[in-house]
Amino acid sequence: MNLDITKIVQHRLSNDQYLQDVHEKKQIYLHHTAGGGNPVAVAKYFQQKEGKVATAFVIGEKGTIVQLFSSKHWAYHLGLKPEVFAEMGVTYRSLDKISIGIEICNYGPLKKQNGYFVNYVGGRVDRSQVTELNGKYKGHIFWQRYTDEQIESTRQLLVYLCDTYGISKEYNDSIFDIDKRALRSENGIFTHNSVRHDKSDIYPCPRMIEMLKNL
């Protein structure tokens, strides 16, 4: 199924919350919010945040896509650290300008305590909402499940954006760690992990990876 852009919910940020100059788009970065499932709440959070920090899109737990500003514009969503470029022997580049950020509503890593799964703020997560990885990723085996609706909406949005901007859909396992291709501003789909050691979004969910491999 193709993306029906008329179903994207518009919750636009005020003009002073993002940068309206236009740059060529070469990259897409997948994030998760480390929060609840309401995408409009995320949009409201970005509206209040200082420093023009936001992503163009947020995908809620039910698959609703919320747009905060046009994908041809930009905001700071990566928190780039010059030392990461230096350690990889790559010249620093301002990747926020040439990339599109997509947030997926998800709490991220979970802990098992007394037979229950809890997120980092202590909220219980039902077992049906838990993904168990085969091995630890960033120190964790259990993660909140990306819903089927989120994965399908992510797929549709990625296809639309890649086709619109000529961004490669080719999958590479390297996107879940620091990726020289991302730092070099090469064309493609990446995750926040691709440019930051201290991030864990998005995690290598097998169902998400299968989708990315079949774009």
Sine and cosine of phi, psi and omega as CSV:
sin_phi,cos_phi,sin_psi,cos_psi,sin_omega,cos_omega
0.00,0.00,0.68,-0.73,0.04,-1.00
-1.00,0.05,0.34,-0.94,0.00,-1.00
-0.94,0.33,0.78,-0.63,0.13,-0.99
-1.00,-0.08,0.99,-0.17,-0.12,-0.99
-0.91,0.41,-0.31,0.95,0.02,-1.00
-0.95,0.32,-0.27,0.96,0.00,-1.00
-1.00,-0.05,-0.04,1.00,0.08,-1.00
-0.95,0.31,0.79,-0.61,-0.01,-1.00
-0.99,0.16,0.80,-0.60,-0.01,-1.00
-1.00,-0.06,0.86,-0.51,0.09,-1.00
-0.69,-0.72,0.96,0.29,-0.21,-0.98
-0.95,0.31,0.66,-0.75,0.12,-0.99
-0.95,0.30,0.42,-0.91,0.12,-0.99
-0.91,0.42,0.41,-0.91,-0.13,-0.99
-0.86,0.51,-0.42,0.91,-0.03,-1.00
-1.00,0.08,0.05,1.00,-0.03,-1.00
-0.98,-0.18,0.00,1.00,0.07,-1.00
-0.48,-0.88,0.14,-0.99,-0.06,-1.00
-0.97,-0.25,0.78,-0.63,-0.18,-0.98
-0.99,-0.12,0.01,1.00,0.10,-0.99
-0.95,0.31,0.45,-0.89,-0.14,-0.99
-0.95,-0.30,0.75,-0.66,0.05,-1.00
-0.78,-0.63,0.41,-0.91,0.12,-0.99
-0.85,0.52,0.69,-0.73,0.04,-1.00
-0.98,-0.19,0.83,-0.55,-0.03,-1.00
-0.87,-0.49,-0.28,0.96,-0.13,-0.99
-0.68,-0.74,0.44,-0.90,0.18,-0.98
-0.81,-0.59,0.71,-0.70,0.05,-1.00
-0.90,-0.45,0.78,-0.63,0.07,-1.00
-1.00,-0.07,0.80,-0.61,0.03,-1.00
-0.86,-0.52,0.29,-0.96,0.38,-0.92
-0.81,-0.59,0.39,-0.92,-0.26,-0.96
-0.98,0.19,-0.33,0.94,-0.17,-0.98
0.86,0.51,0.65,0.76,-0.02,-1.00
-0.41,-0.91,-0.22,-0.98,-0.07,-1.00
-0.95,0.33,-0.02,-1.00,-0.20,-0.98
-1.00,0.00,0.04,1.00,-0.07,-1.00
-1.00,-0.03,0.94,-0.34,-0.05,-1.00
-0.94,0.35,-0.48,0.88,0.03,-1.00
-0.92,0.38,-0.59,0.81,0.06,-1.00
-0.88,0.47,-0.59,0.81,0.04,-1.00
-0.91,0.41,-0.68,0.73,0.03,-1.00
-0.87,0.50,-0.67,0.75,0.02,-1.00
-0.91,0.41,-0.58,0.81,0.06,-1.00
-0.89,0.45,-0.72,0.69,0.01,-1.00
-0.90,0.44,-0.56,0.83,0.02,-1.00
-0.87,0.49,-0.52,0.86,-0.05,-1.00
-1.00,-0.05,-0.17,0.98,-0.11,-0.99
-0.99,0.16,0.64,-0.77,0.02,-1.00
-0.99,0.13,0.39,-0.92,0.15,-0.99
1.00,-0.01,0.27,0.96,0.00,-1.00
0.80,0.59,0.75,0.66,0.01,-1.00
-0.98,-0.19,0.84,-0.55,0.00,-1.00
-0.06,-1.00,0.21,-0.98,0.20,-0.98
-0.90,-0.44,0.37,-0.93,-0.02,-1.00
-0.94,0.35,-0.51,0.86,-0.09,-1.00
-0.71,-0.70,0.51,-0.86,0.14,-0.99
-0.74,-0.67,0.71,-0.70,-0.01,-1.00
-0.91,-0.40,0.88,-0.47,-0.04,-1.00
-0.98,0.21,0.14,-0.99,-0.08,-1.00
-0.90,0.45,-0.41,0.91,0.02,-1.00
-1.00,-0.07,0.12,0.99,0.05,-1.00
1.00,-0.04,-0.01,1.00,0.02,-1.00
-0.91,0.42,0.76,-0.64,0.06,-1.00
-0.99,-0.16,0.83,-0.55,0.06,-1.00
-0.93,-0.36,0.75,-0.66,0.01,-1.00
-0.96,-0.28,0.76,-0.65,-0.05,-1.00
-0.98,-0.17,-0.49,0.87,0.09,-1.00
-0.30,-0.95,0.25,-0.97,-0.02,-1.00
-0.88,0.47,0.64,-0.77,-0.01,-1.00
-0.92,0.40,-0.21,0.98,0.05,-1.00
-0.98,0.19,-0.29,0.96,0.07,-1.00
-1.00,-0.07,-0.20,-0.98,-0.05,-1.00
-0.39,-0.92,0.26,-0.97,0.13,-0.99
-0.52,-0.86,0.19,-0.98,0.02,-1.00
-0.98,0.19,0.87,-0.49,-0.02,-1.00
-0.73,-0.69,-0.05,1.00,-0.10,-0.99
-0.96,-0.28,-0.46,0.89,-0.04,-1.00
0.86,0.51,0.76,0.65,-0.11,-0.99
-0.88,0.48,0.59,-0.81,-0.02,-1.00
-0.86,-0.51,0.88,-0.47,-0.05,-1.00
-0.81,0.59,-0.52,0.85,-0.04,-1.00
-0.91,0.41,-0.46,0.89,0.04,-1.00
-0.93,0.37,-0.67,0.74,0.06,-1.00
-0.88,0.47,-0.69,0.72,-0.05,-1.00
-0.89,0.45,-0.69,0.72,-0.05,-1.00
-0.92,0.39,-0.43,0.90,0.02,-1.00
-1.00,-0.08,0.04,1.00,0.04,-1.00
0.93,0.36,0.54,0.84,-0.04,-1.00
-0.88,-0.47,0.68,-0.74,0.07,-1.00
-0.92,0.40,0.69,-0.72,-0.03,-1.00
-0.86,0.52,0.67,-0.74,0.06,-1.00
-0.72,-0.69,0.55,-0.84,0.04,-1.00
-1.00,0.08,1.00,0.06,-0.13,-0.99
-0.97,0.25,-0.39,0.92,-0.01,-1.00
-0.85,0.53,-0.61,0.80,-0.07,-1.00
-0.92,0.40,-0.54,0.84,-0.12,-0.99
-0.98,-0.22,0.18,0.98,-0.09,-1.00
-0.80,-0.60,0.32,-0.95,0.05,-1.00
-0.90,-0.44,0.79,-0.61,0.00,-1.00
-0.99,-0.16,0.69,-0.72,0.08,-1.00
-0.83,-0.56,0.86,-0.50,0.08,-1.00
-0.99,-0.10,0.70,-0.72,0.10,-0.99
-0.93,-0.37,0.82,-0.57,-0.03,-1.00
-0.92,0.39,0.90,-0.44,-0.09,-1.00
-0.16,-0.99,0.64,-0.77,-0.01,-1.00
-0.98,0.19,-0.31,0.95,0.02,-1.00
1.00,0.05,-0.69,-0.72,-0.12,-0.99
-0.92,0.38,0.53,-0.85,0.01,-1.00
-0.82,-0.57,0.39,-0.92,0.12,-0.99
-0.88,-0.48,0.53,-0.85,0.07,-1.00
-0.99,-0.16,0.88,-0.48,-0.04,-1.00
-0.73,-0.68,0.85,-0.52,0.04,-1.00
0.80,0.59,0.62,0.78,0.04,-1.00
0.99,0.11,-0.01,1.00,0.01,-1.00
-0.91,-0.42,0.41,-0.91,0.11,-0.99
-0.99,-0.17,0.74,-0.68,-0.01,-1.00
-0.75,-0.66,0.54,-0.84,0.08,-1.00
-1.00,0.04,-0.03,-1.00,-0.16,-0.99
-0.94,0.34,-0.24,0.97,0.07,-1.00
-0.98,-0.18,0.16,0.99,0.08,-1.00
1.00,0.01,0.07,1.00,0.01,-1.00
-0.98,0.22,0.68,-0.74,0.03,-1.00
-0.97,0.26,0.61,-0.79,0.02,-1.00
-0.85,-0.53,0.80,-0.60,-0.01,-1.00
-0.89,0.46,0.55,-0.83,-0.04,-1.00
-0.83,0.55,-0.51,0.86,0.00,-1.00
-0.93,0.38,-0.26,0.97,-0.01,-1.00
-0.97,-0.25,0.31,0.95,-0.06,-1.00
-0.92,-0.39,0.73,-0.68,0.18,-0.98
-0.97,-0.25,0.79,-0.61,0.06,-1.00
-0.96,-0.29,0.88,-0.47,0.01,-1.00
-0.99,0.15,0.32,-0.95,0.02,-1.00
-0.94,0.33,-0.43,0.90,0.04,-1.00
-0.51,-0.86,0.16,-0.99,-0.05,-1.00
-0.93,0.36,0.63,-0.78,0.16,-0.99
-0.82,-0.57,0.85,-0.53,-0.07,-1.00
0.79,0.61,0.58,0.81,0.09,-1.00
1.00,0.03,0.08,1.00,-0.08,-1.00
-0.74,-0.67,0.61,-0.79,0.09,-1.00
-0.99,-0.16,-0.59,0.81,-0.08,-1.00
-0.99,-0.16,0.70,-0.71,-0.03,-1.00
-0.63,-0.77,0.48,-0.88,0.10,-1.00
-0.91,0.41,0.69,-0.73,-0.06,-1.00
-0.94,0.34,0.75,-0.66,0.24,-0.97
-0.96,0.29,0.79,-0.62,-0.07,-1.00
-0.95,0.32,0.37,-0.93,0.06,-1.00
-0.84,0.54,-0.63,0.78,-0.01,-1.00
-0.91,0.42,-0.63,0.78,0.04,-1.00
-0.90,0.43,-0.70,0.72,-0.02,-1.00
-0.90,0.44,-0.67,0.75,0.02,-1.00
-0.92,0.40,-0.67,0.75,0.04,-1.00
-0.91,0.41,-0.62,0.79,0.07,-1.00
-0.88,0.47,-0.68,0.73,0.02,-1.00
-0.86,0.51,-0.77,0.64,-0.03,-1.00
-0.88,0.47,-0.67,0.74,-0.01,-1.00
-0.93,0.38,-0.66,0.75,0.04,-1.00
-0.88,0.48,-0.72,0.70,0.01,-1.00
-0.86,0.51,-0.71,0.70,-0.02,-1.00
-0.88,0.47,-0.75,0.67,-0.04,-1.00
-0.93,0.37,-0.65,0.76,0.02,-1.00
-0.89,0.45,-0.68,0.74,0.01,-1.00
-0.93,0.36,-0.58,0.81,-0.02,-1.00
-0.94,0.35,-0.65,0.76,-0.12,-0.99
-0.95,-0.31,0.04,1.00,0.00,-1.00
0.94,0.35,0.60,0.80,0.00,-1.00
-1.00,-0.07,0.70,-0.72,-0.05,-1.00
-0.91,0.42,0.67,-0.75,0.07,-1.00
-1.00,-0.09,0.02,1.00,-0.08,-1.00
-0.89,0.45,0.74,-0.68,-0.03,-1.00
-1.00,0.00,0.59,-0.81,0.07,-1.00
-0.60,-0.80,0.77,-0.63,-0.01,-1.00
-0.86,0.50,-0.33,0.95,-0.08,-1.00
-0.93,0.38,-0.19,0.98,-0.08,-1.00
-0.93,0.36,-0.20,0.98,-0.03,-1.00
-1.00,-0.08,0.16,0.99,0.10,-1.00
-0.60,-0.80,0.08,-1.00,0.04,-1.00
-0.82,0.57,0.81,-0.59,-0.16,-0.99
-0.84,-0.54,0.91,-0.41,-0.01,-1.00
-0.84,0.54,-0.53,0.85,0.00,-1.00
-0.88,0.47,-0.65,0.76,0.04,-1.00
-0.91,0.41,-0.74,0.67,-0.03,-1.00
-0.88,0.47,-0.51,0.86,0.02,-1.00
-0.99,0.16,0.06,1.00,-0.03,-1.00
0.89,0.46,0.55,0.84,0.05,-1.00
-0.96,0.28,0.41,-0.91,-0.07,-1.00
-0.93,0.36,0.75,-0.67,0.07,-1.00
0.38,-0.93,-0.01,-1.00,0.05,-1.00
-0.98,-0.20,0.77,-0.64,-0.05,-1.00
-0.73,-0.68,0.04,-1.00,0.12,-0.99
-0.87,-0.50,0.18,-0.98,0.03,-1.00
-0.88,0.48,-0.48,0.88,0.06,-1.00
-0.88,0.47,-0.40,0.92,-0.07,-1.00
-0.91,0.41,-0.34,0.94,-0.07,-1.00
-0.77,-0.64,-0.04,1.00,-0.03,-1.00
-0.68,-0.73,0.77,-0.63,0.09,-1.00
-0.94,0.33,-0.52,0.86,-0.18,-0.98
-1.00,-0.04,0.21,0.98,0.02,-1.00
-0.93,-0.36,0.38,-0.93,0.03,-1.00
-0.71,-0.70,0.44,0.90,0.00,-1.00
-0.88,-0.48,0.69,-0.73,-0.18,0.98
-0.99,0.10,0.35,-0.94,0.01,-1.00
-1.00,0.09,0.32,-0.95,-0.08,-1.00
-0.98,0.21,0.93,0.37,0.06,-1.00
-0.93,0.38,0.84,-0.54,-0.03,-1.00
-0.81,0.58,-0.61,0.79,-0.01,-1.00
-0.93,0.36,-0.61,0.79,0.06,-1.00
-0.92,0.39,-0.67,0.74,0.01,-1.00
-0.88,0.47,-0.67,0.74,0.03,-1.00
-0.86,0.51,-0.65,0.76,0.06,-1.00
-0.89,0.46,-0.73,0.68,-0.03,-1.00
-0.89,0.46,-0.57,0.82,0.01,-1.00
-0.93,0.36,-0.37,0.93,-0.10,-0.99
-0.93,-0.38,0.35,0.94,0.04,-1.00
-0.88,0.48,0.00,0.00,0.00,0.00
